[in-house]
């Protein structure tokens, strides 16, 4: 997720899509998609807006 946040500042790195992938991987590793529901929804909204 830190690389994704860095990508939000550095134009050459696609930040929001990396954060989205990190959240999805976090849900897979933790086996709990209930814990990532809100961050996932917010990230998808920001991905489509920006």
PDB file of N, CA, C and O in Angstrom:
ATOM      1  N   UNK A   1       0.813  -1.186   0.000  1.00  0.00           N
ATOM      2  CA  UNK A   1       0.000   0.000   0.000  1.00  0.00           C
ATOM      3  C   UNK A   1       0.859   1.254   0.000  1.00  0.00           C
ATOM      4  O   UNK A   1       0.454   2.294  -0.519  1.00  0.00           O
ATOM      5  N   UNK A   2       2.038   1.152   0.581  1.00  0.00           N
ATOM      6  CA  UNK A   2       2.921   2.317   0.588  1.00  0.00           C
ATOM      7  C   UNK A   2       3.357   2.703  -0.816  1.00  0.00           C
ATOM      8  O   UNK A   2       3.498   3.888  -1.117  1.00  0.00           O
ATOM      9  N   UNK A   3       3.571   1.717  -1.676  1.00  0.00           N
ATOM     10  CA  UNK A   3       3.931   2.003  -3.065  1.00  0.00           C
ATOM     11  C   UNK A   3       2.768   2.706  -3.758  1.00  0.00           C
ATOM     12  O   UNK A   3       2.983   3.606  -4.570  1.00  0.00           O
ATOM     13  N   UNK A   4       1.543   2.302  -3.445  1.00  0.00           N
ATOM     14  CA  UNK A   4       0.377   2.954  -4.023  1.00  0.00           C
ATOM     15  C   UNK A   4       0.238   4.388  -3.570  1.00  0.00           C
ATOM     16  O   UNK A   4      -0.105   5.259  -4.369  1.00  0.00           O
ATOM     17  N   UNK A   5       0.499   4.648  -2.305  1.00  0.00           N
ATOM     18  CA  UNK A   5       0.454   6.017  -1.795  1.00  0.00           C
ATOM     19  C   UNK A   5       1.561   6.843  -2.432  1.00  0.00           C
ATOM     20  O   UNK A   5       1.348   8.006  -2.773  1.00  0.00           O
ATOM     21  N   UNK A   6       2.726   6.261  -2.594  1.00  0.00           N
ATOM     22  CA  UNK A   6       3.810   6.945  -3.287  1.00  0.00           C
ATOM     23  C   UNK A   6       3.406   7.235  -4.733  1.00  0.00           C
ATOM     24  O   UNK A   6       3.752   8.282  -5.281  1.00  0.00           O
ATOM     25  N   UNK A   7       2.681   6.313  -5.340  1.00  0.00           N
ATOM     26  CA  UNK A   7       2.222   6.507  -6.710  1.00  0.00           C
ATOM     27  C   UNK A   7       1.208   7.622  -6.852  1.00  0.00           C
ATOM     28  O   UNK A   7       1.037   8.176  -7.938  1.00  0.00           O
ATOM     29  N   UNK A   8       0.538   7.955  -5.771  1.00  0.00           N
ATOM     30  CA  UNK A   8      -0.389   9.082  -5.821  1.00  0.00           C
ATOM     31  C   UNK A   8       0.364  10.401  -5.930  1.00  0.00           C
ATOM     32  O   UNK A   8      -0.185  11.394  -6.407  1.00  0.00           O
ATOM     33  N   UNK A   9       1.607  10.415  -5.494  1.00  0.00           N
ATOM     34  CA  UNK A   9       2.425  11.626  -5.544  1.00  0.00           C
ATOM     35  C   UNK A   9       3.306  11.646  -6.793  1.00  0.00           C
ATOM     36  O   UNK A   9       3.439  12.685  -7.439  1.00  0.00           O
ATOM     37  N   UNK A  10       3.904  10.516  -7.132  1.00  0.00           N
ATOM     38  CA  UNK A  10       4.795  10.418  -8.294  1.00  0.00           C
ATOM     39  C   UNK A  10       3.951  10.048  -9.512  1.00  0.00           C
ATOM     40  O   UNK A  10       3.295   9.006  -9.507  1.00  0.00           O
ATOM     41  N   UNK A  11       3.955  10.870 -10.545  1.00  0.00           N
ATOM     42  CA  UNK A  11       3.069  10.629 -11.686  1.00  0.00           C
ATOM     43  C   UNK A  11       3.378   9.370 -12.506  1.00  0.00           C
ATOM     44  O   UNK A  11       2.505   8.895 -13.231  1.00  0.00           O
ATOM     45  N   UNK A  12       4.566   8.831 -12.414  1.00  0.00           N
ATOM     46  CA  UNK A  12       4.925   7.678 -13.239  1.00  0.00           C
ATOM     47  C   UNK A  12       4.381   6.362 -12.692  1.00  0.00           C
ATOM     48  O   UNK A  12       4.344   5.365 -13.412  1.00  0.00           O
ATOM     49  N   UNK A  13       3.959   6.346 -11.428  1.00  0.00           N
ATOM     50  CA  UNK A  13       3.467   5.118 -10.805  1.00  0.00           C
ATOM     51  C   UNK A  13       1.944   5.230 -10.652  1.00  0.00           C
ATOM     52  O   UNK A  13       1.459   6.220 -10.105  1.00  0.00           O
ATOM     53  N   UNK A  14       1.185   4.234 -11.125  1.00  0.00           N
ATOM     54  CA  UNK A  14      -0.284   4.287 -10.999  1.00  0.00           C
ATOM     55  C   UNK A  14      -0.725   3.992  -9.562  1.00  0.00           C
ATOM     56  O   UNK A  14      -0.948   2.835  -9.207  1.00  0.00           O
ATOM     57  N   UNK A  15      -0.848   5.023  -8.746  1.00  0.00           N
ATOM     58  CA  UNK A  15      -1.065   4.870  -7.314  1.00  0.00           C
ATOM     59  C   UNK A  15      -2.366   4.224  -6.918  1.00  0.00           C
ATOM     60  O   UNK A  15      -2.355   3.252  -6.163  1.00  0.00           O
ATOM     61  N   UNK A  16      -3.498   4.728  -7.399  1.00  0.00           N
ATOM     62  CA  UNK A  16      -4.782   4.218  -6.918  1.00  0.00           C
ATOM     63  C   UNK A  16      -5.034   2.776  -7.333  1.00  0.00           C
ATOM     64  O   UNK A  16      -5.669   2.025  -6.593  1.00  0.00           O
ATOM     65  N   UNK A  17      -4.553   2.382  -8.489  1.00  0.00           N
ATOM     66  CA  UNK A  17      -4.754   0.986  -8.882  1.00  0.00           C
ATOM     67  C   UNK A  17      -3.871   0.056  -8.051  1.00  0.00           C
ATOM     68  O   UNK A  17      -4.272  -1.072  -7.764  1.00  0.00           O
ATOM     69  N   UNK A  18      -2.671   0.510  -7.656  1.00  0.00           N
ATOM     70  CA  UNK A  18      -1.819  -0.292  -6.789  1.00  0.00           C
ATOM     71  C   UNK A  18      -2.421  -0.426  -5.393  1.00  0.00           C
ATOM     72  O   UNK A  18      -2.321  -1.488  -4.778  1.00  0.00           O
ATOM     73  N   UNK A  19      -3.041   0.631  -4.890  1.00  0.00           N
ATOM     74  CA  UNK A  19      -3.713   0.567  -3.598  1.00  0.00           C
ATOM     75  C   UNK A  19      -4.884  -0.402  -3.677  1.00  0.00           C
ATOM     76  O   UNK A  19      -5.116  -1.169  -2.743  1.00  0.00           O
ATOM     77  N   UNK A  20      -5.621  -0.377  -4.777  1.00  0.00           N
ATOM     78  CA  UNK A  20      -6.743  -1.299  -4.960  1.00  0.00           C
ATOM     79  C   UNK A  20      -6.267  -2.747  -4.956  1.00  0.00           C
ATOM     80  O   UNK A  20      -6.880  -3.598  -4.312  1.00  0.00           O
ATOM     81  N   UNK A  21      -5.190  -3.029  -5.662  1.00  0.00           N
ATOM     82  CA  UNK A  21      -4.636  -4.387  -5.683  1.00  0.00           C
ATOM     83  C   UNK A  21      -4.161  -4.791  -4.290  1.00  0.00           C
ATOM     84  O   UNK A  21      -4.349  -5.938  -3.885  1.00  0.00           O
ATOM     85  N   UNK A  22      -3.553  -3.871  -3.558  1.00  0.00           N
ATOM     86  CA  UNK A  22      -3.082  -4.178  -2.204  1.00  0.00           C
ATOM     87  C   UNK A  22      -4.244  -4.491  -1.267  1.00  0.00           C
ATOM     88  O   UNK A  22      -4.135  -5.389  -0.432  1.00  0.00           O
ATOM     89  N   UNK A  23      -5.347  -3.771  -1.392  1.00  0.00           N
ATOM     90  CA  UNK A  23      -6.519  -4.034  -0.550  1.00  0.00           C
ATOM     91  C   UNK A  23      -7.103  -5.404  -0.868  1.00  0.00           C
ATOM     92  O   UNK A  23      -7.480  -6.147   0.038  1.00  0.00           O
ATOM     93  N   UNK A  24      -7.178  -5.738  -2.148  1.00  0.00           N
ATOM     94  CA  UNK A  24      -7.711  -7.046  -2.534  1.00  0.00           C
ATOM     95  C   UNK A  24      -6.798  -8.158  -2.028  1.00  0.00           C
ATOM     96  O   UNK A  24      -7.282  -9.171  -1.524  1.00  0.00           O
ATOM     97  N   UNK A  25      -5.485  -7.982  -2.157  1.00  0.00           N
ATOM     98  CA  UNK A  25      -4.553  -8.983  -1.639  1.00  0.00           C
ATOM     99  C   UNK A  25      -4.651  -9.108  -0.120  1.00  0.00           C
ATOM    100  O   UNK A  25      -4.534 -10.207   0.421  1.00  0.00           O
ATOM    101  N   UNK A  26      -4.862  -8.001   0.558  1.00  0.00           N
ATOM    102  CA  UNK A  26      -5.042  -8.007   2.002  1.00  0.00           C
ATOM    103  C   UNK A  26      -6.260  -8.839   2.381  1.00  0.00           C
ATOM    104  O   UNK A  26      -6.220  -9.606   3.342  1.00  0.00           O
ATOM    105  N   UNK A  27      -7.338  -8.686   1.628  1.00  0.00           N
ATOM    106  CA  UNK A  27      -8.536  -9.482   1.879  1.00  0.00           C
ATOM    107  C   UNK A  27      -8.322 -10.965   1.635  1.00  0.00           C
ATOM    108  O   UNK A  27      -8.852 -11.801   2.367  1.00  0.00           O
ATOM    109  N   UNK A  28      -7.553 -11.292   0.616  1.00  0.00           N
ATOM    110  CA  UNK A  28      -7.270 -12.699   0.316  1.00  0.00           C
ATOM    111  C   UNK A  28      -6.391 -13.314   1.401  1.00  0.00           C
ATOM    112  O   UNK A  28      -6.651 -14.425   1.862  1.00  0.00           O
ATOM    113  N   UNK A  29      -5.357 -12.592   1.804  1.00  0.00           N
ATOM    114  CA  UNK A  29      -4.438 -13.112   2.808  1.00  0.00           C
ATOM    115  C   UNK A  29      -5.129 -13.250   4.166  1.00  0.00           C
ATOM    116  O   UNK A  29      -4.923 -14.237   4.873  1.00  0.00           O
ATOM    117  N   UNK A  30      -5.941 -12.268   4.524  1.00  0.00           N
ATOM    118  CA  UNK A  30      -6.604 -12.317   5.832  1.00  0.00           C
ATOM    119  C   UNK A  30      -7.867 -13.168   5.811  1.00  0.00           C
ATOM    120  O   UNK A  30      -8.442 -13.437   6.865  1.00  0.00           O
ATOM    121  N   UNK A  31      -8.303 -13.590   4.646  1.00  0.00           N
ATOM    122  CA  UNK A  31      -9.517 -14.400   4.463  1.00  0.00           C
ATOM    123  C   UNK A  31     -10.754 -13.734   5.054  1.00  0.00           C
ATOM    124  O   UNK A  31     -11.667 -14.414   5.523  1.00  0.00           O
ATOM    125  N   UNK A  32     -10.783 -12.420   5.031  1.00  0.00           N
ATOM    126  CA  UNK A  32     -11.920 -11.694   5.577  1.00  0.00           C
ATOM    127  C   UNK A  32     -12.244 -10.501   4.687  1.00  0.00           C
ATOM    128  O   UNK A  32     -11.663  -9.427   4.841  1.00  0.00           O
ATOM    129  N   UNK A  33     -13.158 -10.692   3.773  1.00  0.00           N
ATOM    130  CA  UNK A  33     -13.543  -9.583   2.907  1.00  0.00           C
ATOM    131  C   UNK A  33     -14.464  -8.607   3.628  1.00  0.00           C
ATOM    132  O   UNK A  33     -14.658  -7.489   3.150  1.00  0.00           O
ATOM    133  N   UNK A  34     -15.037  -8.997   4.765  1.00  0.00           N
ATOM    134  CA  UNK A  34     -15.852  -8.074   5.547  1.00  0.00           C
ATOM    135  C   UNK A  34     -14.990  -6.941   6.110  1.00  0.00           C
ATOM    136  O   UNK A  34     -15.457  -5.811   6.256  1.00  0.00           O
ATOM    137  N   UNK A  35     -13.742  -7.248   6.422  1.00  0.00           N
ATOM    138  CA  UNK A  35     -12.837  -6.243   6.990  1.00  0.00           C
ATOM    139  C   UNK A  35     -12.385  -5.221   5.951  1.00  0.00           C
ATOM    140  O   UNK A  35     -12.008  -4.107   6.313  1.00  0.00           O
ATOM    141  N   UNK A  36     -12.415  -5.577   4.676  1.00  0.00           N
ATOM    142  CA  UNK A  36     -11.923  -4.658   3.646  1.00  0.00           C
ATOM    143  C   UNK A  36     -13.044  -4.038   2.821  1.00  0.00           C
ATOM    144  O   UNK A  36     -12.779  -3.345   1.839  1.00  0.00           O
ATOM    145  N   UNK A  37     -14.281  -4.276   3.208  1.00  0.00           N
ATOM    146  CA  UNK A  37     -15.411  -3.804   2.393  1.00  0.00           C
ATOM    147  C   UNK A  37     -15.400  -2.282   2.236  1.00  0.00           C
ATOM    148  O   UNK A  37     -15.493  -1.787   1.113  1.00  0.00           O
ATOM    149  N   UNK A  38     -15.290  -1.541   3.319  1.00  0.00           N
ATOM    150  CA  UNK A  38     -15.318  -0.077   3.251  1.00  0.00           C
ATOM    151  C   UNK A  38     -14.091   0.473   2.513  1.00  0.00           C
ATOM    152  O   UNK A  38     -14.263   1.290   1.608  1.00  0.00           O
ATOM    153  N   UNK A  39     -12.863   0.068   2.854  1.00  0.00           N
ATOM    154  CA  UNK A  39     -11.711   0.588   2.098  1.00  0.00           C
ATOM    155  C   UNK A  39     -11.778   0.242   0.609  1.00  0.00           C
ATOM    156  O   UNK A  39     -11.354   1.032  -0.234  1.00  0.00           O
ATOM    157  N   UNK A  40     -12.307  -0.936   0.290  1.00  0.00           N
ATOM    158  CA  UNK A  40     -12.417  -1.339  -1.106  1.00  0.00           C
ATOM    159  C   UNK A  40     -13.402  -0.456  -1.854  1.00  0.00           C
ATOM    160  O   UNK A  40     -13.121  -0.032  -2.975  1.00  0.00           O
ATOM    161  N   UNK A  41     -14.536  -0.175  -1.261  1.00  0.00           N
ATOM    162  CA  UNK A  41     -15.544   0.682  -1.903  1.00  0.00           C
ATOM    163  C   UNK A  41     -15.008   2.098  -2.096  1.00  0.00           C
ATOM    164  O   UNK A  41     -15.176   2.687  -3.164  1.00  0.00           O
ATOM    165  N   UNK A  42     -14.366   2.642  -1.069  1.00  0.00           N
ATOM    166  CA  UNK A  42     -13.819   4.004  -1.168  1.00  0.00           C
ATOM    167  C   UNK A  42     -12.740   4.067  -2.243  1.00  0.00           C
ATOM    168  O   UNK A  42     -12.701   5.023  -3.018  1.00  0.00           O
ATOM    169  N   UNK A  43     -11.878   3.082  -2.301  1.00  0.00           N
ATOM    170  CA  UNK A  43     -10.809   3.070  -3.297  1.00  0.00           C
ATOM    171  C   UNK A  43     -11.368   2.960  -4.711  1.00  0.00           C
ATOM    172  O   UNK A  43     -10.873   3.625  -5.621  1.00  0.00           O
ATOM    173  N   UNK A  44     -12.381   2.141  -4.906  1.00  0.00           N
ATOM    174  CA  UNK A  44     -12.986   2.010  -6.234  1.00  0.00           C
ATOM    175  C   UNK A  44     -13.632   3.320  -6.659  1.00  0.00           C
ATOM    176  O   UNK A  44     -13.531   3.715  -7.821  1.00  0.00           O
ATOM    177  N   UNK A  45     -14.288   3.988  -5.735  1.00  0.00           N
ATOM    178  CA  UNK A  45     -14.906   5.294  -6.054  1.00  0.00           C
ATOM    179  C   UNK A  45     -13.822   6.296  -6.465  1.00  0.00           C
ATOM    180  O   UNK A  45     -13.972   6.992  -7.469  1.00  0.00           O
ATOM    181  N   UNK A  46     -12.730   6.370  -5.692  1.00  0.00           N
ATOM    182  CA  UNK A  46     -11.653   7.295  -6.038  1.00  0.00           C
ATOM    183  C   UNK A  46     -10.990   6.897  -7.363  1.00  0.00           C
ATOM    184  O   UNK A  46     -10.571   7.767  -8.127  1.00  0.00           O
ATOM    185  N   UNK A  47     -10.893   5.621  -7.636  1.00  0.00           N
ATOM    186  CA  UNK A  47     -10.288   5.164  -8.892  1.00  0.00           C
ATOM    187  C   UNK A  47     -11.111   5.642 -10.087  1.00  0.00           C
ATOM    188  O   UNK A  47     -10.553   6.052 -11.105  1.00  0.00           O
ATOM    189  N   UNK A  48     -12.430   5.590  -9.963  1.00  0.00           N
ATOM    190  CA  UNK A  48     -13.271   6.033 -11.073  1.00  0.00           C
ATOM    191  C   UNK A  48     -13.363   7.550 -11.169  1.00  0.00           C
ATOM    192  O   UNK A  48     -13.551   8.086 -12.261  1.00  0.00           O
ATOM    193  N   UNK A  49     -13.233   8.252 -10.044  1.00  0.00           N
ATOM    194  CA  UNK A  49     -13.324   9.717 -10.079  1.00  0.00           C
ATOM    195  C   UNK A  49     -12.040  10.362 -10.597  1.00  0.00           C
ATOM    196  O   UNK A  49     -12.089  11.380 -11.286  1.00  0.00           O
ATOM    197  N   UNK A  50     -10.908   9.777 -10.270  1.00  0.00           N
ATOM    198  CA  UNK A  50      -9.632  10.388 -10.662  1.00  0.00           C
ATOM    199  C   UNK A  50      -8.974   9.481 -11.614  1.00  0.00           C
ATOM    200  O   UNK A  50      -7.879   9.777 -12.092  1.00  0.00           O
TER     201      UNK A  50
END
